[in-house]
Amino acid sequence: MELAELQNIWQEYDKKISENTRLNKEILRLLLLSKPHKRLNWIKIKAGLNIFSPILFLMLVLVLDVQFNSTINFYIGLGIFLPVYAITYIWDIRYFKLIRAIDFSMPVLSTKKIIAELEKYKIKTTRLRYLLMPFAMIGFLLMIIHKITFSLNLVSIIPLLLIILVFISSMYFTFKYSIYERFRKLNKEIDDLEQLEKE
């Protein structure tokens, strides 16, 4: 064999190896993209359900046959409950729009920036939601309770303490595990993609 033939064979093998490497990287990229896609789809589904929350809330009120009376307590409760509910609903719509802005065909750095913005927004709105939730509960209770008869005894304090305990534990679990864990996993999967693109 002549040197020119060997060089041609060598170049053909080089091209085949380069093509195989490119195909393998593309397959790995698609595999790495599948996890964030699934995770993001679940986040979108949860956010979509929050958008339908007024309908679900209305159906719950109708099914439970909650009676409202036109009293001063009802209007005070409505005045407290409605703004809180409207504000949180607007936040849910904005969160859903931010989630829909994530597109994995964009550069990884742009995707990471949108996810970081999404995480900050979710943490901020969840904190504010937990601060506003007692007002919404008080407003709703004022709307449905016709006469306020509350005496300070053990029987009336225990349910109140249980409500407070569940509220605090829900807040702790949400901030400690739920939000941070969801976005931590998503960020890790995006980092793996970024690492692959750097190679």
DOFI-443325 format. One line per 3 residues: their letters; for each residue y, x, z of N, C-alpha, C, O. Coordinates in Angstrom, 1 decimal, always signed. Atoms other than C-alpha are relative to their C-alpha. Layout:
a> Y/X/Z/Y/X/Z/Y/X/Z/Y/X/Z | ...
//
This chain:
mel> -1.2/+0.8/+0.0/+0.0/+0.0/+0.0/+1.2/+0.9/+0.0/+1.3/+1.9/+0.6 | -1.2/-0.7/+0.1/+3.4/+1.1/-0.8/+0.9/-0.4/+1.2/+0.7/-1.4/+1.8 | -1.0/+0.3/-1.1/+6.3/+1.2/+1.7/+0.7/-1.3/-0.3/+1.0/-2.0/+0.7
ael> -0.7/+1.2/+0.3/+8.1/-1.6/-0.1/-0.8/-1.2/+0.3/-0.3/-2.2/+0.8 | +0.9/+1.1/-0.3/+5.1/-3.9/+0.2/-0.1/-0.2/+1.5/+0.0/-1.3/+2.0 | +0.1/+0.1/-1.5/+4.7/-3.1/+3.9/+1.3/-0.6/+0.6/+1.3/-1.4/+1.5
qni> -1.3/+0.5/-0.5/+8.4/-3.8/+4.4/+0.1/-1.5/-0.3/+0.6/-2.2/+0.6 | +0.0/+1.5/+0.3/+8.1/-7.2/+2.6/-0.9/-0.8/+0.9/-0.5/-1.8/+1.4 | +0.9/+0.7/-0.9/+5.1/-8.2/+4.7/+0.6/+0.0/+1.4/+0.5/-1.1/+2.1
wqe> -0.6/+0.0/-1.4/+6.9/-7.1/+7.9/+1.2/-1.0/+0.1/+1.3/-1.7/+1.1 | -1.1/+1.0/+0.0/+10.0/-9.2/+6.9/-0.5/-1.4/+0.0/+0.1/-2.3/+0.7 | +0.6/+1.3/+0.0/+7.8/-12.2/+6.2/-0.5/-0.4/+1.4/-0.2/-1.5/+1.9
ydk> +0.4/+0.2/-1.4/+6.2/-11.9/+9.7/+1.2/-0.2/+0.9/+1.1/-1.0/+1.8 | -1.2/+0.2/-0.8/+9.6/-11.5/+11.2/+0.6/-1.4/-0.2/+1.0/-2.0/+0.8 | -0.5/+1.3/+0.3/+10.8/-14.7/+9.5/-0.9/-1.1/+0.7/-0.3/-2.0/+1.3
kis> +0.9/+1.0/-0.6/+7.7/-16.6/+10.7/+0.2/+0.0/+1.5/+0.2/-1.0/+2.2 | -0.2/-0.1/-1.5/+8.2/-15.3/+14.3/+1.3/-0.6/+0.4/+1.4/-1.4/+1.4 | -1.4/+0.5/-0.3/+11.9/-16.2/+14.2/-0.1/-1.6/-0.1/+0.5/-2.3/+0.8
ent> +0.1/+1.4/+0.2/+11.0/-19.7/+12.9/-0.8/-0.6/+1.2/-0.4/-1.7/+1.7 | +0.8/+0.5/-1.2/+8.3/-20.2/+15.6/+0.8/+0.0/+1.3/+0.7/-0.9/+2.1 | -0.8/-0.1/-1.2/+10.7/-19.0/+18.3/+1.0/-1.2/+0.0/+1.2/-1.8/+1.0
rln> -1.0/+1.1/+0.1/+13.3/-21.5/+17.1/-0.6/-1.3/+0.2/-0.1/-2.2/+1.0 | +0.7/+1.2/-0.2/+10.8/-24.3/+17.0/-0.4/-0.2/+1.5/-0.3/-1.3/+2.0 | +0.4/+0.1/-1.4/+9.5/-23.5/+20.5/+1.2/-0.3/+0.9/+1.1/-1.0/+1.8
kei> -1.3/+0.3/-0.7/+13.1/-23.4/+21.8/+0.4/-1.5/-0.1/+0.8/-2.1/+0.9 | -0.4/+1.4/+0.3/+13.8/-26.8/+20.2/-0.9/-0.9/+0.8/-0.5/-1.9/+1.4 | +1.0/+0.8/-0.7/+10.6/-28.3/+21.7/+0.3/+0.1/+1.5/+0.3/-1.0/+2.2
lrl> -0.4/-0.1/-1.4/+11.5/-26.9/+25.1/+1.2/-0.7/+0.4/+1.3/-1.3/+1.4 | -1.3/+0.7/-0.2/+15.0/-28.2/+24.8/-0.2/-1.5/+0.1/+0.3/-2.2/+1.0 | +0.3/+1.4/+0.0/+13.7/-31.7/+24.0/-0.8/-0.4/+1.3/-0.6/-1.5/+1.8
lll> +0.7/+0.3/-1.3/+11.3/-31.5/+27.0/+0.9/+0.0/+1.2/+0.8/-0.8/+2.0 | -1.0/-0.1/-1.1/+14.1/-30.4/+29.3/+1.0/-1.2/-0.1/+1.5/-1.6/+1.0 | -1.0/+1.2/+0.2/+16.3/-33.3/+27.9/-0.6/-1.3/+0.5/+0.1/-2.2/+0.9
skp> +0.6/+1.3/-0.3/+13.7/-36.0/+28.7/+0.2/-0.4/+1.5/+0.5/-1.5/+1.8 | -0.2/+0.3/-1.4/+14.1/-35.7/+32.5/+1.4/-0.5/+0.3/+1.6/-1.6/+0.9 | -1.3/+0.6/-0.3/+17.9/-36.1/+32.6/+0.2/-1.3/-0.7/+0.9/-2.2/-0.1
hkr> -0.2/+1.3/+0.6/+17.7/-38.9/+30.1/-0.6/-1.1/+0.8/+0.0/-2.2/+1.0 | +0.6/+1.0/-0.8/+15.3/-40.8/+32.3/+0.8/-0.3/+1.3/+1.0/-1.4/+1.6 | -0.8/+0.1/-1.2/+17.4/-40.1/+35.4/+1.3/-0.8/-0.3/+1.7/-1.7/+0.5
lnw> -1.2/+0.7/+0.3/+20.5/-41.2/+33.7/-0.2/-1.5/-0.4/+0.7/-2.3/-0.1 | +0.3/+1.4/+0.3/+18.9/-44.4/+32.4/-0.2/-0.8/+1.2/+0.3/-1.9/+1.3 | +0.1/+0.8/-1.2/+18.0/-45.4/+35.9/+1.4/-0.2/+0.7/+1.6/-1.2/+1.2
iki> -1.4/+0.2/-0.5/+21.6/-44.7/+37.0/+0.7/-1.1/-0.7/+1.5/-1.8/-0.1 | -0.7/+1.0/+0.8/+22.8/-46.8/+34.1/-0.5/-1.4/+0.4/+0.3/-2.4/+0.5 | +0.6/+1.3/-0.4/+20.4/-49.7/+35.1/+0.6/-0.4/+1.3/+1.0/-1.6/+1.4
kag> -0.5/+0.4/-1.3/+21.6/-49.6/+38.7/+1.5/-0.4/-0.1/+2.0/-1.4/+0.5 | -1.4/+0.4/+0.2/+25.3/-49.6/+37.6/+0.1/-1.3/-0.7/+1.1/-2.0/-0.5 | +0.0/+1.3/+0.7/+24.6/-52.4/+35.2/-0.3/-1.2/+0.9/+0.3/-2.2/+0.7
lni> +0.3/+1.1/-1.0/+23.1/-54.5/+38.0/+1.2/-0.3/+0.8/+1.5/-1.4/+1.2 | -1.2/+0.2/-0.8/+26.3/-53.9/+40.0/+1.0/-0.8/-0.8/+1.8/-1.5/-0.2 | -1.0/+0.7/+0.8/+28.3/-55.3/+37.1/-0.3/-1.5/+0.1/+0.6/-2.4/+0.0
fsp> +0.4/+1.5/-0.1/+26.3/-58.6/+37.4/+0.0/-0.5/+1.4/-0.5/-1.6/+1.6 | +0.0/+0.4/-1.4/+26.8/-58.7/+41.1/+0.8/-1.3/+0.3/+0.3/-2.1/+1.2 | -0.6/+1.3/-0.3/+29.3/-61.6/+41.0/-0.9/-1.2/-0.3/-0.9/-2.2/+0.4
ilf> +0.9/+1.1/+0.4/+26.8/-63.8/+39.2/-1.1/-0.1/+1.1/-1.5/-1.2/+1.5 | +1.1/+0.0/-1.0/+24.0/-62.8/+41.7/+0.6/-0.5/+1.3/-0.1/-1.3/+2.0 | -0.6/+0.5/-1.2/+26.4/-63.4/+44.6/+0.2/-1.5/+0.0/-0.1/-2.2/+0.9
lml> -0.2/+1.5/+0.1/+27.3/-66.9/+43.3/-1.3/-0.7/+0.0/-1.4/-1.8/+0.6 | +1.4/+0.6/+0.0/+23.6/-67.7/+42.7/-0.5/-0.1/+1.5/-1.1/-1.1/+1.9 | +0.5/-0.1/-1.4/+22.8/-66.6/+46.3/+0.8/-1.1/+0.8/+0.1/-1.8/+1.7
vlv> -0.7/+1.0/-0.8/+25.6/-68.8/+47.7/-0.5/-1.4/-0.4/-0.6/-2.3/+0.5 | +0.4/+1.3/+0.5/+24.4/-71.8/+45.6/-1.4/-0.3/+0.5/-1.7/-1.4/+1.0 | +1.4/+0.2/-0.5/+20.7/-71.3/+46.6/+0.0/-0.2/+1.5/-0.8/-1.1/+1.9
ldv> +0.0/+0.2/-1.5/+21.5/-71.0/+50.3/+0.8/-1.2/+0.4/+0.8/-1.6/+1.6 | -0.8/+1.2/-0.3/+23.8/-74.0/+50.0/+1.0/+0.2/+1.1/+1.0/-0.6/+2.1 | -1.1/-0.3/-1.0/+26.6/-72.4/+52.0/+1.1/-1.0/-0.2/+1.6/-1.3/-1.2
qfn> -1.0/+1.0/+0.0/+29.1/-75.0/+53.0/+1.3/+0.6/+0.3/+1.5/+1.3/+1.3 | -1.4/-0.5/-0.2/+32.8/-74.2/+52.7/+0.9/-1.2/+0.4/+0.8/-2.2/-0.2 | -0.9/+1.1/-0.4/+35.4/-76.3/+54.5/+1.5/+0.5/-0.2/+1.7/+1.7/+0.0
sti> -1.4/-0.3/+0.2/+39.1/-76.3/+53.7/+0.8/+0.1/+1.3/+1.5/-0.8/+1.7 | -0.7/-0.2/-1.3/+40.3/-74.9/+57.0/+0.8/+1.3/-0.1/+0.8/+2.0/-1.1 | -0.9/-1.3/+0.0/+42.8/-72.1/+57.9/-0.9/+1.2/+0.0/-0.6/+2.2/-0.6
nfy> +0.9/-1.2/+0.0/+39.8/-69.8/+58.6/-0.6/+0.3/-1.3/-0.7/+1.4/-1.7 | +0.5/-0.2/+1.4/+38.4/-70.4/+55.1/+1.0/+0.8/-0.8/+0.6/+1.7/-1.5 | -1.0/-0.6/+0.8/+41.7/-69.4/+53.5/+0.3/+1.4/+0.4/+0.5/+2.3/-0.4
igl> -0.2/-1.3/-0.5/+42.2/-66.4/+55.7/-1.2/+0.9/-0.4/-1.0/+2.0/-0.9 | +1.2/-0.7/+0.4/+38.6/-65.3/+55.0/+0.0/+0.3/-1.5/-0.4/+1.4/-1.9 | -0.1/-0.2/+1.4/+39.1/-65.8/+51.3/+1.0/+1.0/-0.4/+0.8/+1.8/-1.3
gif> -1.1/-1.0/+0.3/+42.3/-63.8/+51.4/-0.5/+1.4/+0.4/+0.0/+2.4/-0.2 | +0.5/-1.3/-0.4/+40.4/-60.9/+53.1/-1.2/+0.4/-0.9/-1.2/+1.5/-1.4 | +1.2/-0.3/+0.8/+37.1/-61.1/+51.1/+0.3/+0.2/-1.5/-0.2/+1.2/-2.0
lpv> -0.2/-0.1/+1.4/+38.4/-61.6/+47.6/+0.6/+1.3/-0.5/+0.1/+1.9/-1.5 | -0.5/-1.3/+0.5/+40.6/-58.5/+47.2/-1.0/+1.1/+0.2/-1.1/+2.0/-0.7 | +1.0/-1.0/-0.1/+37.9/-56.3/+48.6/-1.1/-0.1/-1.0/-1.5/+1.0/-1.6
yai> +1.0/+0.1/+1.0/+35.3/-57.7/+46.3/+0.5/+0.3/-1.4/-0.2/+0.9/-2.2 | -0.6/-0.3/+1.3/+37.6/-57.5/+43.3/+0.2/+1.5/-0.2/-0.1/+2.0/-1.3 | -0.2/-1.4/+0.1/+38.5/-53.9/+44.0/-1.3/+0.8/-0.2/-1.4/+1.6/-1.1
tyi> +1.3/-0.7/+0.2/+34.8/-52.8/+44.4/-0.6/-0.4/-1.3/-1.3/+0.5/-1.9 | +0.5/+0.3/+1.3/+34.0/-54.7/+41.2/+0.6/+0.8/-1.1/+0.0/+1.2/-2.0 | -0.7/-0.9/+0.9/+36.6/-52.8/+39.3/-0.5/+1.4/+0.0/-0.7/+2.0/-1.0
wdi> +0.6/-1.3/-0.1/+35.2/-49.6/+40.6/-1.3/+0.1/-0.6/-1.7/+1.1/-1.3 | +1.4/+0.0/+0.6/+31.7/-50.6/+39.5/+0.2/+0.0/-1.5/-0.6/+0.7/-2.2 | -0.2/+0.0/+1.4/+33.0/-51.3/+36.0/+0.4/+1.4/-0.5/-0.1/+1.9/-1.5
ryf> -0.5/-1.3/+0.4/+34.8/-47.9/+35.8/-1.2/+1.0/+0.1/-1.3/+1.9/-0.7 | +1.1/-0.9/-0.2/+31.7/-46.1/+37.1/-1.0/-0.2/-1.2/-1.5/+0.8/-1.7 | +0.9/+0.3/+1.1/+29.6/-47.8/+34.4/+0.5/+0.6/-1.3/-0.2/+1.1/-2.1
kli> -0.6/-0.6/+1.2/+32.1/-46.7/+31.7/-0.2/+1.5/+0.1/-0.4/+2.2/-1.0 | +0.2/-1.4/-0.1/+31.9/-43.1/+33.0/-1.4/+0.4/-0.3/-1.7/+1.4/-0.9 | +1.4/-0.4/+0.3/+28.1/-43.1/+32.9/-0.3/-0.1/-1.5/-1.0/+0.7/-2.0
rai> +0.2/+0.2/+1.5/+28.2/-44.4/+29.3/+0.6/+1.1/-0.8/+0.2/+1.3/-1.9 | -0.6/-1.1/+0.7/+30.4/-41.5/+28.4/-0.9/+1.3/-0.1/-0.6/+2.2/-0.9 | +0.9/-1.2/+0.0/+27.6/-39.0/+29.1/-0.9/-0.1/-1.3/-1.6/-1.1/-1.5
dfs> +0.8/-0.1/+1.3/+26.0/-37.9/+25.8/-0.6/+1.4/+0.0/+0.1/+2.4/+0.0 | +0.7/-1.3/-0.1/+23.4/-35.1/+25.8/+0.1/+0.7/-1.3/-0.4/+1.8/-1.4 | -0.2/-0.8/+1.2/+24.3/-34.2/+22.2/+1.2/+0.8/+0.1/+1.4/+1.7/-0.8
mpv> -1.2/-0.8/-0.2/+27.6/-32.8/+23.5/-0.4/+1.3/+0.5/-1.6/+1.5/+1.0 | +0.3/-1.3/-0.6/+27.8/-29.2/+24.6/-0.3/-0.2/+1.5/+0.2/-1.1/+2.2 | +0.4/+0.2/-1.4/+26.2/-28.7/+28.0/+1.1/+0.1/+1.0/+1.2/-0.6/+2.0
lst> -1.2/-0.1/-0.9/+29.5/-27.6/+29.6/+0.8/-1.3/+0.1/+1.2/-1.6/+1.2 | -0.7/+1.3/+0.0/+31.1/-30.9/+28.6/-0.7/-1.0/+0.8/-0.2/-1.8/+1.6 | +0.8/+0.9/-0.8/+28.2/-32.8/+30.0/+0.1/+0.3/+1.5/+0.2/-0.7/+2.3
kki> -0.1/-0.3/-1.5/+28.3/-30.9/+33.3/+1.4/-0.4/+0.5/+1.5/-0.9/+1.7 | -1.4/+0.4/-0.5/+32.1/-31.6/+33.5/+0.0/-1.5/+0.3/+0.6/-1.9/+1.3 | +0.1/+1.5/-0.1/+31.5/-35.4/+33.0/-0.8/-0.3/+1.2/-0.4/-1.2/+2.0
iae> +0.9/+0.3/-1.2/+28.7/-35.4/+35.6/+0.7/+0.4/+1.3/+0.5/-0.4/+2.3 | -0.7/-0.4/-1.2/+30.8/-33.5/+38.1/+1.1/-1.1/+0.3/+1.3/-1.4/+1.5 | -1.0/+1.1/-0.2/+33.6/-36.1/+37.6/-0.6/-1.3/+0.5/-0.1/-1.9/+1.3
lek> +0.7/+1.2/-0.4/+31.1/-38.9/+37.9/-0.4/+0.1/+1.5/-0.3/-0.9/+2.2 | +0.5/-0.2/-1.3/+29.7/-37.5/+41.1/+1.2/-0.1/+1.0/+1.1/-0.8/+2.0 | -1.2/+0.1/-0.9/+33.2/-37.1/+42.7/+0.5/-1.4/+0.1/+0.8/-1.9/+1.2
yki> -0.4/+1.4/+0.0/+34.1/-40.6/+41.7/-0.9/-0.9/+0.8/-0.4/-1.7/+1.6 | +1.0/+0.8/-0.8/+30.9/-42.1/+43.1/+0.1/+0.3/+1.5/+0.1/-0.7/+2.3 | -0.1/-0.3/-1.4/+31.3/-40.3/+46.4/+1.3/-0.6/+0.6/+1.3/-1.2/+1.7
ktt> -1.3/+0.5/-0.5/+35.0/-41.3/+46.7/-0.1/-1.5/+0.1/+0.3/-2.1/+1.2 | +0.0/+1.5/-0.1/+34.4/-45.0/+45.9/-1.0/-0.5/+1.0/-0.8/-1.5/+1.6 | +1.0/+0.5/-1.0/+31.3/-45.2/+48.1/+0.6/+0.2/+1.4/+0.4/-0.7/+2.3
rlr> -0.7/-0.2/-1.3/+33.3/-43.8/+51.1/+1.0/-1.2/+0.2/+1.0/-1.8/+1.2 | -1.0/+1.1/-0.1/+36.1/-46.3/+50.4/-0.7/-1.4/+0.2/-0.2/-2.3/+0.9 | +0.8/+1.2/-0.1/+33.5/-49.1/+49.9/-0.5/-0.2/+1.5/-0.4/-1.3/+2.0
yll> +0.5/+0.1/-1.3/+32.0/-48.4/+53.3/+1.2/-0.3/+1.0/+1.0/-0.9/+2.0 | -1.1/+0.3/-0.9/+35.5/-48.5/+54.9/+0.5/-1.4/-0.2/+0.9/-2.0/+0.8 | -0.4/+1.4/+0.3/+36.3/-51.8/+53.2/-1.0/-1.1/+0.3/-0.7/-2.2/+0.5
mpf> +1.1/+0.9/-0.2/+32.9/-53.4/+53.8/+0.2/-0.9/+1.3/-0.1/-2.1/+1.2 | -0.1/+0.9/-1.2/+33.6/-54.6/+57.4/+1.0/-1.1/-0.2/+0.9/-2.2/+0.3 | -1.0/+1.1/+0.3/+36.7/-56.5/+56.1/-0.6/-1.1/-0.9/-0.4/-2.2/-0.6
ami> +0.7/+1.0/+0.9/+34.6/-58.2/+53.4/-0.9/-0.8/+0.8/-1.0/-2.0/+0.6 | +0.9/+0.8/-0.9/+32.0/-59.2/+56.0/+0.7/-0.9/+0.9/+0.3/-2.1/+1.0 | -0.8/+0.8/-0.8/+34.6/-60.5/+58.3/+0.6/-1.2/-0.8/+0.6/-2.3/-0.3
gfl> -0.6/+1.0/+0.8/+36.3/-62.4/+55.5/-1.1/-1.1/-0.4/-0.8/-2.3/-0.4 | +1.0/+1.0/+0.3/+33.0/-64.0/+54.4/-0.5/-0.8/+1.2/-0.7/-2.0/+1.0 | +0.4/+0.7/-1.2/+32.0/-64.9/+57.9/+1.1/-1.1/+0.4/+0.8/-2.2/+0.8
lmi> -1.1/+1.0/-0.2/+35.5/-66.6/+58.3/-0.1/-1.1/-1.0/+0.2/-2.3/-0.6 | +0.1/+1.0/+1.0/+34.8/-68.5/+55.1/-1.1/-1.0/+0.4/-1.0/-2.2/+0.1 | +1.2/+0.9/-0.2/+31.4/-69.9/+56.2/-0.1/-0.5/+1.4/-0.8/-1.6/+1.6
ihk> +0.1/+0.5/-1.4/+31.8/-70.3/+60.0/+1.1/-1.0/+0.2/+2.3/-0.7/+0.0 | -1.0/+1.1/-0.1/+33.5/-73.6/+60.8/+0.7/+0.1/+1.4/+1.9/-0.1/+1.4 | -0.6/-0.2/-1.3/+34.1/-73.0/+64.5/-0.4/+1.4/+0.6/-1.6/+1.7/+0.5
itf> +0.3/-1.3/-0.6/+34.3/-69.6/+66.2/-0.2/-0.2/+1.5/+0.8/-0.5/+2.2 | +0.4/+0.0/-1.5/+32.5/-69.7/+69.5/-0.7/+1.2/+0.3/-1.9/+1.4/-0.1 | +0.6/-1.3/-0.3/+31.9/-66.3/+70.7/+0.2/+0.3/+1.5/+1.3/+0.3/+2.0
sln> -0.1/-0.4/-1.4/+31.1/-65.4/+74.3/-0.7/+1.3/+0.2/-1.6/+1.7/-0.5 | +0.5/-1.4/-0.2/+30.5/-61.9/+75.6/-1.2/-0.1/+0.9/-1.0/+0.0/+2.2 | +1.2/-0.1/-0.8/+26.9/-62.0/+76.8/-1.0/+0.8/-0.8/-0.8/+1.1/-2.0
lvs> +1.0/-0.9/+0.7/+23.7/-60.1/+75.9/-0.5/-0.6/-1.3/-0.8/+0.1/-2.2 | +0.6/+0.7/+1.2/+22.5/-62.7/+73.4/+0.9/+0.2/-1.2/+0.4/+0.3/-2.3 | -0.9/-0.1/+1.1/+25.6/-62.4/+71.3/+0.4/+1.4/-0.4/+0.8/+1.7/-1.5
iip> -0.3/-1.4/+0.3/+26.1/-58.7/+71.6/-1.1/+0.7/-0.7/-0.8/+1.6/-1.5 | +1.2/-0.7/+0.6/+22.6/-57.6/+70.5/+0.1/-0.2/-1.5/-0.1/+0.9/-2.2 | -0.1/+0.0/+1.5/+23.0/-59.0/+66.9/+1.2/+0.8/-0.5/+1.1/+1.4/-1.6
lll> -1.1/-0.7/+0.4/+26.4/-57.5/+66.7/-0.3/+1.5/+0.0/+0.1/+2.2/-1.0 | +0.4/-1.4/-0.1/+25.1/-54.1/+67.8/-1.0/+0.4/-1.1/-1.0/+1.5/-1.7 | +1.0/-0.2/+1.1/+22.2/-54.4/+65.3/+0.7/+0.1/-1.4/+0.4/+1.0/-2.2
iil> -0.7/-0.1/+1.3/+24.6/-55.1/+62.4/+0.8/+1.3/-0.1/+0.7/+2.0/-1.1 | -0.7/-1.3/+0.0/+26.7/-52.0/+63.4/-1.0/+1.1/-0.2/-0.7/+2.0/-0.9 | +1.0/-1.0/+0.2/+23.6/-49.9/+63.7/-0.5/+0.1/-1.4/-0.7/+1.2/-1.9
vfi> +0.5/+0.0/+1.4/+22.3/-50.9/+60.3/+1.1/+0.5/-0.9/+0.8/+1.3/-1.9 | -1.1/-0.5/+0.8/+25.7/-50.3/+58.8/+0.2/+1.5/+0.0/+0.3/+2.1/-1.0 | -0.1/-1.5/-0.2/+26.0/-46.8/+60.2/-1.2/+0.7/-0.6/-1.0/+1.8/-1.2
ssm> +1.1/-0.7/+0.6/+22.5/-45.8/+59.3/+0.0/-0.1/-1.5/-0.5/+0.8/-2.2 | -0.1/+0.1/+1.4/+23.0/-47.1/+55.8/+1.0/+1.0/-0.6/+0.8/+1.6/-1.6 | -1.1/-0.9/+0.4/+26.2/-45.1/+55.5/-0.6/+1.5/+0.0/-0.4/+2.2/-0.9
yft> +0.5/-1.3/-0.2/+24.4/-42.0/+56.8/-1.0/+0.3/-1.1/-1.0/+1.4/-1.7 | +1.0/-0.2/+1.1/+21.4/-42.4/+54.4/+0.6/+0.2/-1.3/+0.2/+1.0/-2.1 | -0.6/-0.1/+1.3/+23.6/-43.0/+51.4/+0.7/+1.3/-0.2/+0.5/+1.9/-1.3
fky> -0.7/-1.3/+0.2/+25.8/-39.9/+51.9/-0.9/+1.2/+0.2/-0.7/+2.2/-0.5 | +0.8/-1.2/-0.3/+23.1/-37.6/+53.3/-1.0/+0.2/-1.2/-1.3/+1.3/-1.6 | +1.1/-0.2/+0.9/+20.4/-38.3/+50.7/+0.2/-0.6/-1.4/+0.0/+0.0/-2.4
siy> +0.0/+0.7/+1.2/+21.0/-40.9/+48.1/+0.9/+0.6/-1.1/+0.5/+0.9/-2.2 | -1.0/-0.5/+1.0/+24.2/-39.8/+46.2/-0.2/+1.4/-0.3/-0.4/+1.8/-1.5 | +0.1/-1.4/+0.2/+23.9/-36.1/+46.7/-1.3/+0.4/-0.7/-1.3/+1.3/-1.6
erf> +1.3/-0.4/+0.5/+20.2/-35.9/+45.9/-0.1/-0.4/-1.5/-0.6/+0.3/-2.3 | +0.0/+0.5/+1.4/+20.6/-38.0/+42.7/+0.7/+1.0/-0.9/+0.2/+1.3/-2.0 | -0.8/-0.9/+0.9/+23.3/-35.8/+41.3/-0.4/+1.5/+0.1/-0.3/+2.2/-0.9
rkl> +0.6/-1.4/-0.1/+21.7/-32.5/+42.6/-1.1/+0.1/-1.0/-1.1/+1.2/-1.7 | +1.1/-0.1/+0.9/+18.6/-33.2/+40.6/+0.5/-0.1/-1.5/+0.0/+0.7/-2.3 | -0.5/+0.1/+1.4/+20.6/-34.2/+37.5/+0.7/+1.3/-0.4/+0.5/+1.8/-1.5
nke> -0.6/-1.3/+0.3/+22.7/-31.0/+37.8/-1.0/+1.1/-0.2/-0.8/+2.0/-1.1 | +1.0/-1.0/+0.1/+19.6/-28.9/+38.2/-0.6/+0.0/-1.4/-0.8/+1.0/-2.0 | +0.6/+0.2/+1.3/+18.1/-30.3/+35.0/+1.0/+0.4/-1.1/+0.6/+1.0/-2.1
idd> -1.0/-0.5/+1.0/+21.4/-29.7/+33.1/+0.1/+1.5/+0.1/+0.3/+2.1/-1.0 | -0.1/-1.5/-0.1/+21.5/-26.1/+34.4/-1.2/+0.6/-0.7/-1.0/+1.6/-1.4 | +1.1/-0.5/+0.8/+18.0/-25.6/+33.0/+0.3/+0.0/-1.5/-0.1/+0.9/-2.2
leq> -0.4/+0.1/+1.4/+19.3/-26.8/+29.6/+1.0/+1.1/-0.3/+0.9/+1.7/-1.4 | -1.0/-1.0/+0.2/+22.3/-24.5/+29.9/-0.6/+1.4/-0.1/-0.3/+2.2/-0.9 | +0.7/-1.2/+0.0/+20.0/-21.6/+30.7/-0.7/+0.3/-1.3/-0.7/+1.4/-1.9
lek> +0.8/-0.1/+1.3/+17.9/-22.3/+27.6/+1.0/+0.3/-1.1/+0.7/+1.1/-2.0 | -0.9/-0.2/+1.1/+21.0/-22.4/+25.4/+0.6/+1.4/+0.0/+1.0/+1.9/-1.0 | -0.5/-1.4/-0.1/+22.2/-19.0/+26.7/-1.0/+1.0/-0.5/-0.5/+2.1/-1.0
e> +1.1/-0.9/+0.5/+18.9/-17.4/+25.7/+0.1/+0.2/-1.5/-0.7/+1.0/-2.0
//
